[in-house]
Structures are given as C-alpha cells and as structure tokens.
Amino acid sequence: MAVSTTPGTNWKTNVKLDGGLAAEPAPVLNADRRMQVFVKGTDGALWSRWQNRGFTWGAWAKHDGALTDGMPAPVLGRDGKIRVFYRTPDDLLQVITQNGVNGAFGAPVELARNIGSDPVAALGADGRIHVFFRGSDNALWYTRNQGVFYEEYTAPASLGGGLKEKPAAALDGSGRLVVAVRGSDDGLWTIQQKSENSADWASFQQRTTGVTDYPTVATDAAGRVQIFYRGSNGAAWRVGQNSDYQSFAASATLNGGITHRPTAALAQDGRLNVFVVGTDGALWVAVQTAENADSYTNFQSLGGGVGVATPIADHENLLHAFFRGSGSAQHLWDTAQVWA
C-alpha cells in the first residue's frame, strides 16, 4: 500500500545529512523560510546545518561557546530572528540569538540556573517567547520576554506540579498557551493560561494515565491542541482539545507498537501527520483521515533505522522528518515529502 500523504506528494528515500549527533535534532525555519537544524554534537557543542539560498544544504557550523546537554529548542520570533534555548552540562538555561534576520548568532546568554530538563519554547499570542522547563525541584518553570523587547526575559517563575521529564507547549486557537507534562504519577497533565497573553495560569488538570515517555504537542487545522504520547501498552495515543479550547476529549489510541514518543506536524492539506519509531526501528507515519478528524489511518512504514523524528514544513509547505540515525556515526537524516 502506498503511504498516505498530502495529495499531490510522495515520500522520498531517506537522505543522509552527515554530522555526529548526541541527541535528537531540532529544526526551525529562518525568516526567509530556509530550514536550519540544531543538534548536540558528539563533542557536546551546539552545531547547526542550514539551507543555502537555493535550498541546498550548506556545511555544518559550530556555535562557539554554546555547550548543550540535550535537545535544543529553536524558535523563530516575530521579529524574524531565531533564538535557540538549551540546557548546559551544568544545568543552566542559555540562549543564543541571531544578530539579524537570517544572520549569524551572538554569544550565549544565561537565563536560569538549576534546570532539570531540556527546555521547550513557544510564542504567545502577542509574539512573546515563553520557555518552559522542569526545575531541579521537578516543578514546571518558565521565563518569557518582557513586553515586546525580545532580548529581555523575566525572572524564572514556578507553575508548580511534579514532572518526570521535559514539558511540551503550544498556542491554541483561543490565543492561550497550553503546556502538557508527564507527571510523577505517569499521568498526562495540562496547564493553560487563563486568558490570552496572561501571566495567570489555571491549575493543572489530569487528562489520562499510563504515560511512558514525555508527551509532544501539535495544533490541528482548527487550532486545537493535540497531545501525543506512548502508552503503557506500547502503542501511540492521543488526547485532543475540544472546540471550546478548554476541555479535552478522552484519550484514544492510534495503535501501533512504538519504542518512543510520537511526534506530529500539520501538512499543507490540513491533516496532522504523526511519526513514530516502530519496534522494528523504522520510521512510521499515520495521517488524519480528514482535516480536524478524530480518526487516523493505520501506521505505514517510511523505512530507515532511526531515532525519534522531529517534523517541520519547509518553504513549499512540504513536511520533513529529521532524525538521528542508528549506528556509531549517528548522522542526521531527513525523510521528506516531494511533489509526485
């Protein structure tokens, strides 16, 4: 059976982009829609590879002074500049920022101490960047831009809770940020802003139980937050936000046998694509049966021997799934949609 994908496209064979990765890759778009992928290198430094003007890939570049202990969190700001947030080996939260639109990066800046997980970053409704992380006390913490001065950040503030791993965050269709976490009880919990751009947050709410990895989030075509996780039965599961952007539906399985958490991205036809690593070590994908549908196709194999894939849409709005390859080299690989 042909892999279900956006009409008019196919999935091409995996492409090796070389490099040596010590953690999962983190892609982001520059202001001119060129992709750039940030990774922790085998030397512990932050590296990236980005596309040239013609959308071919340039050489790997090391970001001097930036040492990371895990997966970085790049985000494109409303001012057109990328910021990359990361945890250092001594548990500092640092950021590097582009000096100008589509440009090089400045020196690292420290934002917080004693963090207990890799950070995640998301834009609020007014474009301010919010950075969430687990603290050394296992609570959820965050810092955000002060006003619309994108180079200034608030002091870290605790949102409470008890986390096992890094959080996941997304802006929903109501303009409020939603953060999903795996709790210390292996439950799936969410916390949400009380109103658009608010510094006040509602209390944590448990959505389901039996979570075995930290969750990931994506928004569907209606702006509803969809939370994906690996269940205690080894299958992929989903908890979807309802149309009120407040409540969540009951958890539902996407089936499959997976080894790590699922990831997801919205394709140009308005359907979410969900990527998993199967028990065979290959990359698999399931797709919403229709825009904003609650049902998904069966998982179909994209092949390869992979780590967790991080998907992103390119300048043509075609999906790419970047992953760390198997074996001692642990190169960066890309599985991409192409026009049929």
BABAPA-537935 format. One record per residue (C-alpha): x, y, z; residue in one letter. Coordinates in nm, 2 decimals, padded with zeros to 4 digits. Example, Ala and Ser with C-alpha at 12.3 -4.5 7.8 and 13.67 -1.06 7.14 Angstrom:
! residues 2
u,v,w,type
01.23,-00.45,00.78,A
01.37,-00.11,00.71,S
! end
This chain:
! residues 340
u,v,w,type
00.00,00.00,00.00,M
00.13,00.35,-00.08,A
00.20,00.57,00.22,V
-00.09,00.81,00.29,S
00.03,01.16,00.25,T
-00.07,01.51,00.13,T
-00.25,01.48,-00.21,P
00.00,01.55,-00.49,G
00.31,01.44,-00.29,T
00.51,01.13,-00.22,N
00.77,01.05,00.05,W
01.12,01.02,-00.09,K
01.40,00.80,00.02,T
01.58,00.90,00.34,N
01.87,01.14,00.28,V
02.18,01.15,00.49,K
02.30,01.49,00.60,L
02.61,01.37,00.79,D
02.73,01.51,01.12,G
02.75,01.33,01.45,G
02.45,01.37,01.68,L
02.44,01.30,02.05,A
02.07,01.40,02.09,A
01.76,01.45,01.88,E
01.77,01.72,01.61,P
01.57,02.04,01.63,A
01.47,02.21,01.30,P
01.34,02.56,01.26,V
01.26,02.80,00.97,L
01.46,03.12,00.92,N
01.26,03.43,00.82,A
01.32,03.36,00.45,D
01.18,03.00,00.50,R
01.52,02.82,00.48,R
01.54,02.53,00.72,M
01.81,02.52,00.99,Q
01.87,02.21,01.21,V
02.03,02.24,01.55,F
02.19,01.95,01.72,V
02.41,01.85,02.02,K
02.73,01.72,01.86,G
02.93,01.43,01.99,T
03.17,01.69,02.13,D
02.89,01.83,02.35,G
02.88,02.16,02.15,A
02.58,02.31,01.97,L
02.60,02.27,01.59,W
02.37,02.35,01.31,S
02.33,02.30,00.94,R
02.12,02.52,00.72,W
02.00,02.56,00.37,Q
02.17,02.79,00.12,N
01.97,03.05,-00.08,R
01.89,02.78,-00.34,G
01.76,02.55,-00.06,F
02.06,02.31,-00.09,T
02.23,02.23,00.23,W
02.54,02.42,00.35,G
02.82,02.29,00.57,A
02.79,02.21,00.94,W
02.87,02.51,01.17,A
02.97,02.51,01.54,K
02.82,02.77,01.76,H
03.12,02.88,01.97,D
03.07,02.89,02.35,G
02.74,02.70,02.34,A
02.76,02.37,02.52,L
02.44,02.17,02.54,T
02.34,01.86,02.74,D
02.04,01.76,02.53,G
01.80,01.86,02.26,M
01.80,02.23,02.18,P
01.48,02.44,02.14,A
01.50,02.68,01.85,P
01.21,02.92,01.78,V
01.16,03.19,01.51,L
01.05,03.52,01.68,G
00.80,03.77,01.55,R
01.10,04.00,01.48,D
01.23,03.75,01.23,G
01.52,03.63,01.44,K
01.58,03.27,01.57,I
01.66,03.21,01.93,R
01.80,02.87,02.04,V
01.74,02.77,02.40,F
01.93,02.49,02.56,Y
02.04,02.33,02.88,R
02.41,02.33,02.95,T
02.60,02.04,03.12,P
02.59,02.23,03.45,D
02.21,02.28,03.43,D
02.20,02.64,03.31,L
01.93,02.77,03.07,L
02.11,02.96,02.80,Q
02.01,03.12,02.47,V
02.18,03.23,02.15,I
02.01,03.48,01.93,T
02.06,03.58,01.56,Q
02.23,03.91,01.53,N
02.00,04.00,01.25,G
01.73,03.84,01.03,V
01.87,03.53,00.85,N
02.21,03.61,01.01,G
02.47,03.46,01.24,A
02.43,03.41,01.61,F
02.57,03.60,01.91,G
02.72,03.48,02.23,A
02.53,03.27,02.48,P
02.32,03.45,02.75,V
02.22,03.28,03.07,E
01.85,03.29,03.16,L
01.81,03.05,03.46,A
02.00,02.81,03.68,R
01.93,02.47,03.83,N
01.71,02.34,03.55,I
01.62,01.98,03.54,G
01.53,01.91,03.17,S
01.58,02.04,02.82,D
01.37,02.35,02.75,P
01.08,02.39,02.51,V
00.98,02.73,02.35,A
00.66,02.86,02.22,A
00.52,03.20,02.11,L
00.24,03.36,02.30,G
-00.05,03.53,02.12,A
00.14,03.87,02.12,D
00.46,03.71,01.99,G
00.65,03.70,02.32,R
00.86,03.38,02.36,I
00.78,03.16,02.65,H
01.04,02.90,02.76,V
00.93,02.61,02.98,F
01.14,02.36,03.16,F
01.14,02.12,03.46,R
01.32,02.27,03.76,G
01.56,02.09,03.99,S
01.26,02.06,04.23,D
01.06,01.87,03.95,N
00.81,02.16,03.92,A
00.72,02.33,03.59,L
00.91,02.66,03.55,W
00.91,02.92,03.27,Y
01.05,03.25,03.16,T
00.92,03.48,02.89,R
01.00,03.80,02.71,N
00.94,04.12,02.90,Q
00.69,04.33,02.69,G
00.78,04.31,02.33,V
01.15,04.36,02.39,F
01.25,04.03,02.26,Y
01.60,04.04,02.41,E
01.48,04.08,02.77,E
01.34,03.80,02.98,Y
01.15,03.77,03.31,T
01.30,03.60,03.61,A
01.21,03.23,03.61,P
00.87,03.16,03.78,A
00.73,02.83,03.90,S
00.39,02.69,03.79,L
00.41,02.40,04.04,G
00.33,02.04,03.95,G
00.55,01.74,03.96,G
00.72,01.64,03.63,L
00.92,01.34,03.53,K
01.07,01.48,03.21,E
01.06,01.79,02.98,K
00.73,01.96,02.91,P
00.56,02.03,02.57,A
00.39,02.36,02.48,A
00.17,02.50,02.21,A
-00.05,02.81,02.14,L
-00.41,02.71,02.08,D
-00.68,02.87,01.87,G
-00.81,03.08,02.16,S
-00.47,03.25,02.19,G
-00.38,03.07,02.51,R
-00.07,02.86,02.57,L
-00.12,02.50,02.68,V
00.16,02.30,02.85,V
00.14,01.92,02.87,A
00.36,01.72,03.10,V
00.42,01.36,03.22,R
00.36,01.38,03.59,G
00.55,01.19,03.86,S
00.25,00.96,03.87,D
00.29,00.88,03.50,D
-00.03,01.07,03.43,G
-00.08,01.32,03.15,L
-00.14,01.67,03.29,W
-00.21,02.00,03.13,T
-00.19,02.36,03.24,I
-00.33,02.66,03.04,Q
-00.32,03.04,03.05,Q
-00.64,03.18,03.20,K
-00.66,03.43,02.92,S
-00.47,03.55,02.61,E
-00.12,03.68,02.70,N
-00.19,03.64,03.07,S
00.07,03.57,03.34,A
-00.20,03.39,03.53,D
-00.24,03.02,03.48,W
-00.52,02.78,03.57,A
-00.45,02.48,03.79,S
-00.31,02.15,03.65,F
-00.56,01.91,03.52,Q
-00.51,01.53,03.47,Q
-00.61,01.41,03.12,R
-00.52,01.04,03.14,T
-00.28,00.79,03.29,T
-00.02,00.53,03.18,G
00.22,00.77,03.00,V
00.57,00.61,02.95,T
00.76,00.90,02.78,D
00.72,01.27,02.78,Y
00.44,01.40,02.55,P
00.46,01.60,02.24,T
00.20,01.85,02.11,V
00.08,01.99,01.78,A
-00.22,02.20,01.67,T
-00.47,02.09,01.41,D
-00.62,02.30,01.14,A
-00.87,02.44,01.38,A
-00.60,02.54,01.63,G
-00.69,02.27,01.88,R
-00.40,02.13,02.08,V
-00.34,01.76,02.01,Q
-00.12,01.58,02.27,I
00.05,01.26,02.16,F
00.22,01.01,02.39,Y
00.34,00.65,02.43,R
00.10,00.44,02.64,G
00.18,00.17,02.89,S
00.08,-00.09,02.63,N
00.35,00.04,02.39,G
00.10,00.20,02.15,A
00.07,00.56,02.03,A
-00.21,00.76,02.20,W
-00.37,01.10,02.15,R
-00.57,01.34,02.37,V
-00.73,01.62,02.18,G
-00.86,01.96,02.28,Q
-01.23,02.02,02.22,N
-01.37,02.31,02.02,S
-01.41,02.52,02.33,D
-01.03,02.52,02.36,Y
-01.07,02.45,02.73,Q
-01.17,02.08,02.78,S
-01.02,01.77,02.63,F
-01.17,01.46,02.49,A
-01.10,01.11,02.63,A
-00.77,00.96,02.52,S
-00.78,00.75,02.21,A
-00.53,00.50,02.07,T
-00.36,00.52,01.73,L
-00.24,00.17,01.78,N
00.10,00.05,01.65,G
00.39,-00.08,01.85,G
00.63,00.21,01.92,I
00.96,00.25,02.12,T
00.95,00.62,02.19,H
00.70,00.91,02.20,R
00.52,01.01,01.88,P
00.57,01.35,01.71,T
00.34,01.53,01.48,A
00.31,01.82,01.23,A
00.04,01.97,01.02,L
00.06,01.91,00.64,A
-00.05,02.15,00.37,Q
-00.38,01.97,00.32,D
-00.48,02.05,00.69,G
-00.42,01.70,00.82,R
-00.19,01.61,01.10,L
00.09,01.35,01.03,N
00.20,01.15,01.33,V
00.55,01.00,01.32,F
00.67,00.71,01.54,V
00.96,00.47,01.57,V
00.83,00.12,01.54,G
00.96,-00.19,01.72,T
01.14,-00.27,01.40,D
01.35,00.05,01.44,G
01.19,00.20,01.13,A
01.01,00.54,01.09,L
00.63,00.50,01.05,W
00.36,00.76,00.98,V
-00.02,00.78,01.04,A
-00.23,01.06,00.90,V
-00.57,01.22,00.99,Q
-00.84,01.08,00.77,T
-00.97,01.43,00.71,A
-00.90,01.78,00.83,E
-00.97,01.81,01.20,N
-01.08,01.44,01.21,A
-01.06,01.23,01.53,D
-00.97,00.92,01.32,S
-00.63,00.83,01.17,Y
-00.50,00.59,00.91,T
-00.31,00.29,01.01,N
00.06,00.34,01.05,F
00.26,00.28,00.74,Q
00.64,00.24,00.72,S
00.88,00.50,00.58,L
01.17,00.27,00.63,G
01.52,00.35,00.77,G
01.68,00.28,01.10,G
01.60,00.59,01.31,V
01.57,00.78,01.64,G
01.27,01.00,01.72,V
01.18,01.22,01.42,A
01.12,01.59,01.45,T
00.89,01.71,01.17,P
00.87,02.06,01.01,I
00.72,02.21,00.70,A
00.96,02.37,00.45,D
00.93,02.67,00.22,H
00.69,02.48,00.00,E
00.49,02.36,00.30,N
00.62,02.01,00.24,L
00.69,01.80,00.55,L
01.04,01.69,00.65,H
01.11,01.45,00.94,A
01.46,01.48,01.07,F
01.61,01.21,01.29,F
01.93,01.07,01.43,R
02.04,00.76,01.25,G
02.14,00.43,01.40,S
02.50,00.30,01.44,G
02.81,00.46,01.58,S
02.81,00.75,01.33,A
02.46,00.88,01.43,Q
02.43,01.10,01.13,H
02.14,01.34,01.07,L
01.89,01.20,00.83,W
01.59,01.36,00.65,D
01.27,01.20,00.52,T
01.08,01.45,00.31,A
00.77,01.49,00.11,Q
00.82,01.57,-00.26,V
00.59,01.66,-00.54,W
00.46,01.35,-00.71,A
! end
